[in-house]
Amino acid sequence: MSKVDPFRLDARSVVVTGGAMGIGFGIASRMVDAGANVLIADLDEDMARDAAATLEGRGTKVAFMHADLMEQDAGQKIVDRCVEEFGSIDVLVNNAGIYPQVPMLEMTPEVFDSVYLLNLKALAFTSKLAAKKMIELGIKGAIVNIGSIDSFHPSMVGLAAYDASKGGVLMFTKNLALELAPHGIRVNMVAPGGITTPGTSKPLEGSGSTPEQMEAMMARFTEMIPLKRFGEPEEIGAAAVFLASDASSYITGTSLIVDGGRLLG
């Protein structure tokens, strides 16, 4: 049997969108720990720079770039930068996303479109460009999409646009996996549940909730989690590493739910 650790990503080139903080940073951190070179692409360039500086002392190459995925050419810029920095693109992690909380009866087309554009359309076309480059370079790579438990079941009122986009990510993952399988490129999704991030306890944009109301809501949500705690960003990172690595070499078109058992209830 091979003595190579199938969970390692040594010398592989990984892009993490929205990788400067929260779940994205947890993913980037775990990718670096697994031996990958990582490009952090984020709307906040200063935070991306700081994130890269934090990670680059761990023995791999870490680069950063400003990327506004609402812009049509952002995906191409990301792919080109990864190849320029590291010579290839082996793994794309589509993590960037937004989740404004607006009841559908109060929803505007502009808000709905912004959620769809970033959470689904940008993910889809960045995946397309990354896959085309992988095929061009002869790389049997991996695409890991960050969905949500809301891809399967709504968490609360006010996330209709978000839930619709994440449900779309689920089905897009399956269909792209089918399309790219002949090229040896695997496509899978991680579906996080409640994760502790800098924004977890802050009122969601548009919710009208006070910090105290958010704290009470988070306590109620925690009680519904069988493990009785929120997850950590690095736990989503570990799941992403698994789906990016050879440890999951016979897995494509599936979803890995990482929610502490929340969907069991």
MITI-943726 format. One record per residue (C-alpha): residue in three letters; x negated, y, z; residue number from 0. Coordinates in steps of 0.001 Angstrom, whole numbers, plus 500000, padded with zeros to 6 digits. Layout:
// MITI-943726
<atom resn="Ala" X="X" Y="Y" Z="Z" resi="NUM"/>
...
END
This chain:
// MITI-943726
<atom resn="Met" X="500000" Y="500000" Z="500000" resi="0"/>
<atom resn="Ser" X="498900" Y="503556" Z="499326" resi="1"/>
<atom resn="Lys" X="497414" Y="505365" Z="502297" resi="2"/>
<atom resn="Val" X="498512" Y="508741" Z="500926" resi="3"/>
<atom resn="Asp" X="501046" Y="510426" Z="503210" resi="4"/>
<atom resn="Pro" X="504199" Y="510727" Z="501065" resi="5"/>
<atom resn="Phe" X="505325" Y="513776" Z="503053" resi="6"/>
<atom resn="Arg" X="502227" Y="515772" Z="502090" resi="7"/>
<atom resn="Leu" X="502316" Y="518475" Z="499417" resi="8"/>
<atom resn="Asp" X="498594" Y="519018" Z="499046" resi="9"/>
<atom resn="Ala" X="497633" Y="521283" Z="496129" resi="10"/>
<atom resn="Arg" X="501227" Y="521674" Z="494993" resi="11"/>
<atom resn="Ser" X="502578" Y="525106" Z="494153" resi="12"/>
<atom resn="Val" X="505813" Y="526114" Z="495863" resi="13"/>
<atom resn="Val" X="508075" Y="529134" Z="495441" resi="14"/>
<atom resn="Val" X="510399" Y="530111" Z="498297" resi="15"/>
<atom resn="Thr" X="512897" Y="532846" Z="497467" resi="16"/>
<atom resn="Gly" X="513972" Y="534951" Z="500421" resi="17"/>
<atom resn="Gly" X="510971" Y="533502" Z="502237" resi="18"/>
<atom resn="Ala" X="509973" Y="536469" Z="504384" resi="19"/>
<atom resn="Met" X="512154" Y="535748" Z="507409" resi="20"/>
<atom resn="Gly" X="514697" Y="533414" Z="508967" resi="21"/>
<atom resn="Ile" X="515325" Y="530104" Z="507239" resi="22"/>
<atom resn="Gly" X="513153" Y="531146" Z="504296" resi="23"/>
<atom resn="Phe" X="510144" Y="531753" Z="506510" resi="24"/>
<atom resn="Gly" X="510768" Y="528455" Z="508301" resi="25"/>
<atom resn="Ile" X="510691" Y="526722" Z="504925" resi="26"/>
<atom resn="Ala" X="507543" Y="528534" Z="503801" resi="27"/>
<atom resn="Ser" X="505860" Y="527683" Z="507091" resi="28"/>
<atom resn="Arg" X="506608" Y="523967" Z="506820" resi="29"/>
<atom resn="Met" X="505498" Y="523920" Z="503175" resi="30"/>
<atom resn="Val" X="502138" Y="525421" Z="504160" resi="31"/>
<atom resn="Asp" X="501784" Y="522927" Z="507015" resi="32"/>
<atom resn="Ala" X="502370" Y="520145" Z="504456" resi="33"/>
<atom resn="Gly" X="499447" Y="521432" Z="502388" resi="34"/>
<atom resn="Ala" X="501240" Y="523422" Z="499695" resi="35"/>
<atom resn="Asn" X="500250" Y="526723" Z="498168" resi="36"/>
<atom resn="Val" X="503250" Y="529006" Z="498655" resi="37"/>
<atom resn="Leu" X="504586" Y="532083" Z="496898" resi="38"/>
<atom resn="Ile" X="506993" Y="534065" Z="499069" resi="39"/>
<atom resn="Ala" X="509372" Y="536033" Z="496837" resi="40"/>
<atom resn="Asp" X="511518" Y="538472" Z="498762" resi="41"/>
<atom resn="Leu" X="513481" Y="541685" Z="498329" resi="42"/>
<atom resn="Asp" X="511547" Y="543187" Z="501273" resi="43"/>
<atom resn="Glu" X="507948" Y="543371" Z="500034" resi="44"/>
<atom resn="Asp" X="506550" Y="544583" Z="503362" resi="45"/>
<atom resn="Met" X="508081" Y="541660" Z="505233" resi="46"/>
<atom resn="Ala" X="506884" Y="539275" Z="502528" resi="47"/>
<atom resn="Arg" X="503354" Y="540664" Z="502920" resi="48"/>
<atom resn="Asp" X="503507" Y="540170" Z="506691" resi="49"/>
<atom resn="Ala" X="504875" Y="536646" Z="506305" resi="50"/>
<atom resn="Ala" X="502093" Y="535725" Z="503892" resi="51"/>
<atom resn="Ala" X="499473" Y="537168" Z="506237" resi="52"/>
<atom resn="Thr" X="500871" Y="535059" Z="509082" resi="53"/>
<atom resn="Leu" X="500665" Y="531859" Z="507037" resi="54"/>
<atom resn="Glu" X="497515" Y="532266" Z="504996" resi="55"/>
<atom resn="Gly" X="495175" Y="531298" Z="507845" resi="56"/>
<atom resn="Arg" X="496431" Y="527705" Z="507844" resi="57"/>
<atom resn="Gly" X="494201" Y="526467" Z="505040" resi="58"/>
<atom resn="Thr" X="496249" Y="526924" Z="501881" resi="59"/>
<atom resn="Lys" X="496836" Y="529812" Z="499503" resi="60"/>
<atom resn="Val" X="499795" Y="532055" Z="500274" resi="61"/>
<atom resn="Ala" X="500937" Y="534849" Z="497969" resi="62"/>
<atom resn="Phe" X="503854" Y="537251" Z="498098" resi="63"/>
<atom resn="Met" X="505839" Y="539434" Z="495736" resi="64"/>
<atom resn="His" X="508788" Y="541767" Z="495647" resi="65"/>
<atom resn="Ala" X="511710" Y="540081" Z="493922" resi="66"/>
<atom resn="Asp" X="515197" Y="541469" Z="493480" resi="67"/>
<atom resn="Leu" X="517131" Y="538458" Z="492271" resi="68"/>
<atom resn="Met" X="520004" Y="540710" Z="491276" resi="69"/>
<atom resn="Glu" X="517799" Y="541800" Z="488377" resi="70"/>
<atom resn="Gln" X="518069" Y="539670" Z="485270" resi="71"/>
<atom resn="Asp" X="514320" Y="539218" Z="484762" resi="72"/>
<atom resn="Ala" X="513504" Y="538385" Z="488387" resi="73"/>
<atom resn="Gly" X="513425" Y="534622" Z="487847" resi="74"/>
<atom resn="Gln" X="510929" Y="534891" Z="485005" resi="75"/>
<atom resn="Lys" X="508713" Y="537195" Z="487053" resi="76"/>
<atom resn="Ile" X="508735" Y="534715" Z="489935" resi="77"/>
<atom resn="Val" X="507818" Y="531742" Z="487753" resi="78"/>
<atom resn="Asp" X="505100" Y="533685" Z="485948" resi="79"/>
<atom resn="Arg" X="503612" Y="534929" Z="489210" resi="80"/>
<atom resn="Cys" X="503484" Y="531436" Z="490693" resi="81"/>
<atom resn="Val" X="501654" Y="530074" Z="487659" resi="82"/>
<atom resn="Glu" X="499345" Y="533084" Z="487641" resi="83"/>
<atom resn="Glu" X="498477" Y="532622" Z="491328" resi="84"/>
<atom resn="Phe" X="498246" Y="528848" Z="491562" resi="85"/>
<atom resn="Gly" X="498118" Y="527471" Z="488006" resi="86"/>
<atom resn="Ser" X="501443" Y="525640" Z="488174" resi="87"/>
<atom resn="Ile" X="504895" Y="525530" Z="489694" resi="88"/>
<atom resn="Asp" X="505713" Y="522198" Z="491307" resi="89"/>
<atom resn="Val" X="508544" Y="523096" Z="493661" resi="90"/>
<atom resn="Leu" X="511203" Y="525798" Z="493674" resi="91"/>
<atom resn="Val" X="513169" Y="526434" Z="496846" resi="92"/>
<atom resn="Asn" X="516221" Y="528612" Z="496161" resi="93"/>
<atom resn="Asn" X="516837" Y="530088" Z="499589" resi="94"/>
<atom resn="Ala" X="517788" Y="533745" Z="498989" resi="95"/>
<atom resn="Gly" X="521421" Y="534515" Z="499706" resi="96"/>
<atom resn="Ile" X="523891" Y="536887" Z="501340" resi="97"/>
<atom resn="Tyr" X="526996" Y="536310" Z="503446" resi="98"/>
<atom resn="Pro" X="529112" Y="539419" Z="503959" resi="99"/>
<atom resn="Gln" X="532156" Y="538607" Z="506057" resi="100"/>
<atom resn="Val" X="535203" Y="540064" Z="504312" resi="101"/>
<atom resn="Pro" X="538691" Y="538488" Z="504398" resi="102"/>
<atom resn="Met" X="539909" Y="537720" Z="500881" resi="103"/>
<atom resn="Leu" X="542903" Y="540024" Z="501326" resi="104"/>
<atom resn="Glu" X="540412" Y="542877" Z="501795" resi="105"/>
<atom resn="Met" X="537850" Y="541675" Z="499233" resi="106"/>
<atom resn="Thr" X="536713" Y="543948" Z="496423" resi="107"/>
<atom resn="Pro" X="535535" Y="542645" Z="493048" resi="108"/>
<atom resn="Glu" X="532197" Y="544367" Z="493672" resi="109"/>
<atom resn="Val" X="531504" Y="542456" Z="496900" resi="110"/>
<atom resn="Phe" X="532665" Y="539150" Z="495417" resi="111"/>
<atom resn="Asp" X="530475" Y="539678" Z="492350" resi="112"/>
<atom resn="Ser" X="527415" Y="540498" Z="494463" resi="113"/>
<atom resn="Val" X="527776" Y="537258" Z="496425" resi="114"/>
<atom resn="Tyr" X="528280" Y="535208" Z="493267" resi="115"/>
<atom resn="Leu" X="525405" Y="536924" Z="491472" resi="116"/>
<atom resn="Leu" X="522816" Y="536238" Z="494158" resi="117"/>
<atom resn="Asn" X="524009" Y="533010" Z="495736" resi="118"/>
<atom resn="Leu" X="524870" Y="531130" Z="492542" resi="119"/>
<atom resn="Lys" X="523985" Y="532838" Z="489265" resi="120"/>
<atom resn="Ala" X="520474" Y="533923" Z="490282" resi="121"/>
<atom resn="Leu" X="519862" Y="530478" Z="491773" resi="122"/>
<atom resn="Ala" X="520992" Y="528816" Z="488562" resi="123"/>
<atom resn="Phe" X="518885" Y="530865" Z="486185" resi="124"/>
<atom resn="Thr" X="515790" Y="530838" Z="488391" resi="125"/>
<atom resn="Ser" X="516156" Y="527057" Z="488420" resi="126"/>
<atom resn="Lys" X="516444" Y="527031" Z="484633" resi="127"/>
<atom resn="Leu" X="513236" Y="529017" Z="484191" resi="128"/>
<atom resn="Ala" X="511319" Y="526986" Z="486748" resi="129"/>
<atom resn="Ala" X="512466" Y="523734" Z="485148" resi="130"/>
<atom resn="Lys" X="511451" Y="524905" Z="481669" resi="131"/>
<atom resn="Lys" X="507975" Y="525769" Z="482950" resi="132"/>
<atom resn="Met" X="507681" Y="522400" Z="484722" resi="133"/>
<atom resn="Ile" X="508616" Y="520622" Z="481502" resi="134"/>
<atom resn="Glu" X="506154" Y="522748" Z="479514" resi="135"/>
<atom resn="Leu" X="503351" Y="521887" Z="481960" resi="136"/>
<atom resn="Gly" X="504317" Y="518213" Z="482178" resi="137"/>
<atom resn="Ile" X="505125" Y="518474" Z="485884" resi="138"/>
<atom resn="Lys" X="507596" Y="516113" Z="487516" resi="139"/>
<atom resn="Gly" X="508615" Y="518683" Z="490067" resi="140"/>
<atom resn="Ala" X="511402" Y="519329" Z="492517" resi="141"/>
<atom resn="Ile" X="514060" Y="521987" Z="492975" resi="142"/>
<atom resn="Val" X="515544" Y="522373" Z="496448" resi="143"/>
<atom resn="Asn" X="518655" Y="524512" Z="496751" resi="144"/>
<atom resn="Ile" X="519733" Y="525858" Z="500120" resi="145"/>
<atom resn="Gly" X="523474" Y="525435" Z="500354" resi="146"/>
<atom resn="Ser" X="525487" Y="525374" Z="503573" resi="147"/>
<atom resn="Ile" X="527884" Y="523266" Z="505556" resi="148"/>
<atom resn="Asp" X="530337" Y="525739" Z="504011" resi="149"/>
<atom resn="Ser" X="529649" Y="523963" Z="500726" resi="150"/>
<atom resn="Phe" X="531887" Y="521251" Z="502229" resi="151"/>
<atom resn="His" X="534126" Y="522906" Z="504812" resi="152"/>
<atom resn="Pro" X="534914" Y="526525" Z="505730" resi="153"/>
<atom resn="Ser" X="533424" Y="527782" Z="508988" resi="154"/>
<atom resn="Met" X="535582" Y="530857" Z="509514" resi="155"/>
<atom resn="Val" X="537901" Y="533367" Z="507916" resi="156"/>
<atom resn="Gly" X="536094" Y="536030" Z="505935" resi="157"/>
<atom resn="Leu" X="533639" Y="533852" Z="504057" resi="158"/>
<atom resn="Ala" X="535761" Y="533011" Z="501012" resi="159"/>
<atom resn="Ala" X="533261" Y="534502" Z="498563" resi="160"/>
<atom resn="Tyr" X="530315" Y="532908" Z="500357" resi="161"/>
<atom resn="Asp" X="532032" Y="529521" Z="500577" resi="162"/>
<atom resn="Ala" X="532965" Y="529627" Z="496901" resi="163"/>
<atom resn="Ser" X="529352" Y="530395" Z="495975" resi="164"/>
<atom resn="Lys" X="527948" Y="527640" Z="498185" resi="165"/>
<atom resn="Gly" X="530494" Y="525150" Z="496875" resi="166"/>
<atom resn="Gly" X="529210" Y="526116" Z="493450" resi="167"/>
<atom resn="Val" X="525634" Y="525451" Z="494574" resi="168"/>
<atom resn="Leu" X="526668" Y="521921" Z="495560" resi="169"/>
<atom resn="Met" X="528087" Y="521076" Z="492135" resi="170"/>
<atom resn="Phe" X="525356" Y="522941" Z="490257" resi="171"/>
<atom resn="Thr" X="522791" Y="520849" Z="492130" resi="172"/>
<atom resn="Lys" X="524471" Y="517631" Z="491041" resi="173"/>
<atom resn="Asn" X="524809" Y="518638" Z="487403" resi="174"/>
<atom resn="Leu" X="521294" Y="520016" Z="487066" resi="175"/>
<atom resn="Ala" X="519946" Y="516855" Z="488680" resi="176"/>
<atom resn="Leu" X="521689" Y="514845" Z="485973" resi="177"/>
<atom resn="Glu" X="520272" Y="517072" Z="483237" resi="178"/>
<atom resn="Leu" X="516685" Y="517135" Z="484508" resi="179"/>
<atom resn="Ala" X="516372" Y="513487" Z="485557" resi="180"/>
<atom resn="Pro" X="514983" Y="512409" Z="482135" resi="181"/>
<atom resn="His" X="512137" Y="514879" Z="482715" resi="182"/>
<atom resn="Gly" X="511338" Y="513473" Z="486140" resi="183"/>
<atom resn="Ile" X="512436" Y="516671" Z="487872" resi="184"/>
<atom resn="Arg" X="514525" Y="516089" Z="490987" resi="185"/>
<atom resn="Val" X="517178" Y="518540" Z="492216" resi="186"/>
<atom resn="Asn" X="518648" Y="518342" Z="495709" resi="187"/>
<atom resn="Met" X="520367" Y="520554" Z="498261" resi="188"/>
<atom resn="Val" X="519866" Y="521192" Z="501968" resi="189"/>
<atom resn="Ala" X="523069" Y="522180" Z="503781" resi="190"/>
<atom resn="Pro" X="522235" Y="524006" Z="507025" resi="191"/>
<atom resn="Gly" X="524698" Y="524448" Z="509827" resi="192"/>
<atom resn="Gly" X="524206" Y="527012" Z="512573" resi="193"/>
<atom resn="Ile" X="520564" Y="528114" Z="512585" resi="194"/>
<atom resn="Thr" X="518892" Y="530553" Z="514966" resi="195"/>
<atom resn="Thr" X="517557" Y="533479" Z="512944" resi="196"/>
<atom resn="Pro" X="517001" Y="537203" Z="513642" resi="197"/>
<atom resn="Gly" X="520467" Y="537895" Z="512241" resi="198"/>
<atom resn="Thr" X="522362" Y="535120" Z="514041" resi="199"/>
<atom resn="Ser" X="523608" Y="537167" Z="516966" resi="200"/>
<atom resn="Lys" X="524145" Y="540357" Z="514987" resi="201"/>
<atom resn="Pro" X="527628" Y="541194" Z="513682" resi="202"/>
<atom resn="Leu" X="528046" Y="540061" Z="510086" resi="203"/>
<atom resn="Glu" X="528236" Y="542868" Z="507560" resi="204"/>
<atom resn="Gly" X="531832" Y="544003" Z="507184" resi="205"/>
<atom resn="Ser" X="533123" Y="541934" Z="510107" resi="206"/>
<atom resn="Gly" X="533826" Y="544833" Z="512461" resi="207"/>
<atom resn="Ser" X="532673" Y="542652" Z="515380" resi="208"/>
<atom resn="Thr" X="530787" Y="544046" Z="518352" resi="209"/>
<atom resn="Pro" X="527601" Y="542358" Z="519647" resi="210"/>
<atom resn="Glu" X="529616" Y="541063" Z="522602" resi="211"/>
<atom resn="Gln" X="532237" Y="539547" Z="520297" resi="212"/>
<atom resn="Met" X="529492" Y="537961" Z="518218" resi="213"/>
<atom resn="Glu" X="527940" Y="536460" Z="521343" resi="214"/>
<atom resn="Ala" X="531264" Y="534949" Z="522354" resi="215"/>
<atom resn="Met" X="531816" Y="533620" Z="518840" resi="216"/>
<atom resn="Met" X="528355" Y="532028" Z="518786" resi="217"/>
<atom resn="Ala" X="529063" Y="530374" Z="522142" resi="218"/>
<atom resn="Arg" X="532298" Y="528902" Z="520768" resi="219"/>
<atom resn="Phe" X="530477" Y="527711" Z="517653" resi="220"/>
<atom resn="Thr" X="527777" Y="526080" Z="519777" resi="221"/>
<atom resn="Glu" X="530406" Y="524123" Z="521683" resi="222"/>
<atom resn="Met" X="531589" Y="522616" Z="518384" resi="223"/>
<atom resn="Ile" X="528093" Y="521272" Z="517614" resi="224"/>
<atom resn="Pro" X="527628" Y="517732" Z="519009" resi="225"/>
<atom resn="Leu" X="523946" Y="518436" Z="519761" resi="226"/>
<atom resn="Lys" X="525064" Y="521582" Z="521653" resi="227"/>
<atom resn="Arg" X="522493" Y="523894" Z="520147" resi="228"/>
<atom resn="Phe" X="521712" Y="525869" Z="517054" resi="229"/>
<atom resn="Gly" X="518991" Y="524569" Z="514772" resi="230"/>
<atom resn="Glu" X="515644" Y="526247" Z="514160" resi="231"/>
<atom resn="Pro" X="514466" Y="527545" Z="510759" resi="232"/>
<atom resn="Glu" X="511575" Y="525054" Z="510819" resi="233"/>
<atom resn="Glu" X="514089" Y="522196" Z="511009" resi="234"/>
<atom resn="Ile" X="515520" Y="523324" Z="507680" resi="235"/>
<atom resn="Gly" X="511912" Y="523658" Z="506508" resi="236"/>
<atom resn="Ala" X="511220" Y="520030" Z="507409" resi="237"/>
<atom resn="Ala" X="514248" Y="518913" Z="505403" resi="238"/>
<atom resn="Ala" X="513056" Y="520974" Z="502425" resi="239"/>
<atom resn="Val" X="509573" Y="519462" Z="502648" resi="240"/>
<atom resn="Phe" X="511109" Y="515986" Z="502602" resi="241"/>
<atom resn="Leu" X="513129" Y="516729" Z="499469" resi="242"/>
<atom resn="Ala" X="510110" Y="518360" Z="497794" resi="243"/>
<atom resn="Ser" X="507737" Y="515510" Z="498593" resi="244"/>
<atom resn="Asp" X="507138" Y="512019" Z="497294" resi="245"/>
<atom resn="Ala" X="508878" Y="510716" Z="500403" resi="246"/>
<atom resn="Ser" X="512135" Y="511433" Z="498528" resi="247"/>
<atom resn="Ser" X="510877" Y="510324" Z="495104" resi="248"/>
<atom resn="Tyr" X="514021" Y="508251" Z="494391" resi="249"/>
<atom resn="Ile" X="516476" Y="510894" Z="495590" resi="250"/>
<atom resn="Thr" X="518123" Y="513384" Z="493260" resi="251"/>
<atom resn="Gly" X="521491" Y="515112" Z="493052" resi="252"/>
<atom resn="Thr" X="522234" Y="514702" Z="496719" resi="253"/>
<atom resn="Ser" X="522763" Y="516932" Z="499744" resi="254"/>
<atom resn="Leu" X="521023" Y="516661" Z="503096" resi="255"/>
<atom resn="Ile" X="523247" Y="518076" Z="505835" resi="256"/>
<atom resn="Val" X="521262" Y="519547" Z="508732" resi="257"/>
<atom resn="Asp" X="523905" Y="520760" Z="511172" resi="258"/>
<atom resn="Gly" X="523463" Y="519056" Z="514543" resi="259"/>
<atom resn="Gly" X="526567" Y="517021" Z="513748" resi="260"/>
<atom resn="Arg" X="528878" Y="520023" Z="513267" resi="261"/>
<atom resn="Leu" X="530780" Y="518437" Z="510363" resi="262"/>
<atom resn="Leu" X="531519" Y="515328" Z="512425" resi="263"/>
<atom resn="Gly" X="534278" Y="517181" Z="514253" resi="264"/>
END
